Amino acid sequence: MSEAKVTSKGQITVPKDVRMKLNLKPGDRVRFVIEADGRVRLWPAKRDVSELRGILPKPKRSASVEDMEAAIRRHAVQRFLGHDRN
């Protein structure tokens, strides 16, 4: 288990084994998430695009171009008639 000392400015040096595991390089950014139980998670703020695959749920149904154009027309008509108060 690695540990680090907090400086008077609130800074820490990420231990070498952690930097290597997270593939952190000088200038990289990290993110901290505080869990409900008080634990803190740290991970690199950078992501390779391939890592994003699967983070969003698959749409329940796909919309055709025609469906999208019809929805745009409906919205435009509602705005024109003053029914859209957003």
MODELLER restraints for C-alpha pairs under 7 A, 6 or more apart:
rsr = mdl.restraints
at = mdl.atoms
rsr.add(forms.Gaussian(group=physical.xy_distance, feature=features.Distance(at['CA:2:A'], at['CA:15:A']), mean=6.50, stdev=0.5))
rsr.add(forms.Gaussian(group=physical.xy_distance, feature=features.Distance(at['CA:3:A'], at['CA:15:A']), mean=7.00, stdev=0.5))
rsr.add(forms.Gaussian(group=physical.xy_distance, feature=features.Distance(at['CA:4:A'], at['CA:12:A']), mean=6.11, stdev=0.5))
rsr.add(forms.Gaussian(group=physical.xy_distance, feature=features.Distance(at['CA:4:A'], at['CA:13:A']), mean=6.28, stdev=0.5))
rsr.add(forms.Gaussian(group=physical.xy_distance, feature=features.Distance(at['CA:4:A'], at['CA:14:A']), mean=6.77, stdev=0.5))
rsr.add(forms.Gaussian(group=physical.xy_distance, feature=features.Distance(at['CA:4:A'], at['CA:15:A']), mean=6.78, stdev=0.5))
rsr.add(forms.Gaussian(group=physical.xy_distance, feature=features.Distance(at['CA:5:A'], at['CA:12:A']), mean=5.97, stdev=0.5))
rsr.add(forms.Gaussian(group=physical.xy_distance, feature=features.Distance(at['CA:6:A'], at['CA:12:A']), mean=5.00, stdev=0.5))
rsr.add(forms.Gaussian(group=physical.xy_distance, feature=features.Distance(at['CA:22:A'], at['CA:43:A']), mean=6.98, stdev=0.5))
rsr.add(forms.Gaussian(group=physical.xy_distance, feature=features.Distance(at['CA:22:A'], at['CA:44:A']), mean=6.61, stdev=0.5))
rsr.add(forms.Gaussian(group=physical.xy_distance, feature=features.Distance(at['CA:29:A'], at['CA:44:A']), mean=6.13, stdev=0.5))
rsr.add(forms.Gaussian(group=physical.xy_distance, feature=features.Distance(at['CA:29:A'], at['CA:45:A']), mean=5.36, stdev=0.5))
rsr.add(forms.Gaussian(group=physical.xy_distance, feature=features.Distance(at['CA:30:A'], at['CA:42:A']), mean=6.55, stdev=0.5))
rsr.add(forms.Gaussian(group=physical.xy_distance, feature=features.Distance(at['CA:30:A'], at['CA:43:A']), mean=5.51, stdev=0.5))
rsr.add(forms.Gaussian(group=physical.xy_distance, feature=features.Distance(at['CA:30:A'], at['CA:44:A']), mean=4.36, stdev=0.5))
rsr.add(forms.Gaussian(group=physical.xy_distance, feature=features.Distance(at['CA:30:A'], at['CA:45:A']), mean=4.75, stdev=0.5))
rsr.add(forms.Gaussian(group=physical.xy_distance, feature=features.Distance(at['CA:31:A'], at['CA:42:A']), mean=5.48, stdev=0.5))
rsr.add(forms.Gaussian(group=physical.xy_distance, feature=features.Distance(at['CA:31:A'], at['CA:43:A']), mean=5.45, stdev=0.5))
rsr.add(forms.Gaussian(group=physical.xy_distance, feature=features.Distance(at['CA:31:A'], at['CA:44:A']), mean=6.13, stdev=0.5))
rsr.add(forms.Gaussian(group=physical.xy_distance, feature=features.Distance(at['CA:31:A'], at['CA:45:A']), mean=5.49, stdev=0.5))
rsr.add(forms.Gaussian(group=physical.xy_distance, feature=features.Distance(at['CA:32:A'], at['CA:40:A']), mean=6.45, stdev=0.5))
rsr.add(forms.Gaussian(group=physical.xy_distance, feature=features.Distance(at['CA:32:A'], at['CA:41:A']), mean=5.52, stdev=0.5))
rsr.add(forms.Gaussian(group=physical.xy_distance, feature=features.Distance(at['CA:32:A'], at['CA:42:A']), mean=4.64, stdev=0.5))
rsr.add(forms.Gaussian(group=physical.xy_distance, feature=features.Distance(at['CA:32:A'], at['CA:43:A']), mean=6.89, stdev=0.5))
rsr.add(forms.Gaussian(group=physical.xy_distance, feature=features.Distance(at['CA:33:A'], at['CA:40:A']), mean=5.51, stdev=0.5))
rsr.add(forms.Gaussian(group=physical.xy_distance, feature=features.Distance(at['CA:33:A'], at['CA:41:A']), mean=5.13, stdev=0.5))
rsr.add(forms.Gaussian(group=physical.xy_distance, feature=features.Distance(at['CA:33:A'], at['CA:42:A']), mean=6.62, stdev=0.5))
rsr.add(forms.Gaussian(group=physical.xy_distance, feature=features.Distance(at['CA:34:A'], at['CA:40:A']), mean=4.50, stdev=0.5))
rsr.add(forms.Gaussian(group=physical.xy_distance, feature=features.Distance(at['CA:34:A'], at['CA:41:A']), mean=6.51, stdev=0.5))
rsr.add(forms.Gaussian(group=physical.xy_distance, feature=features.Distance(at['CA:78:A'], at['CA:84:A']), mean=5.74, stdev=0.5))
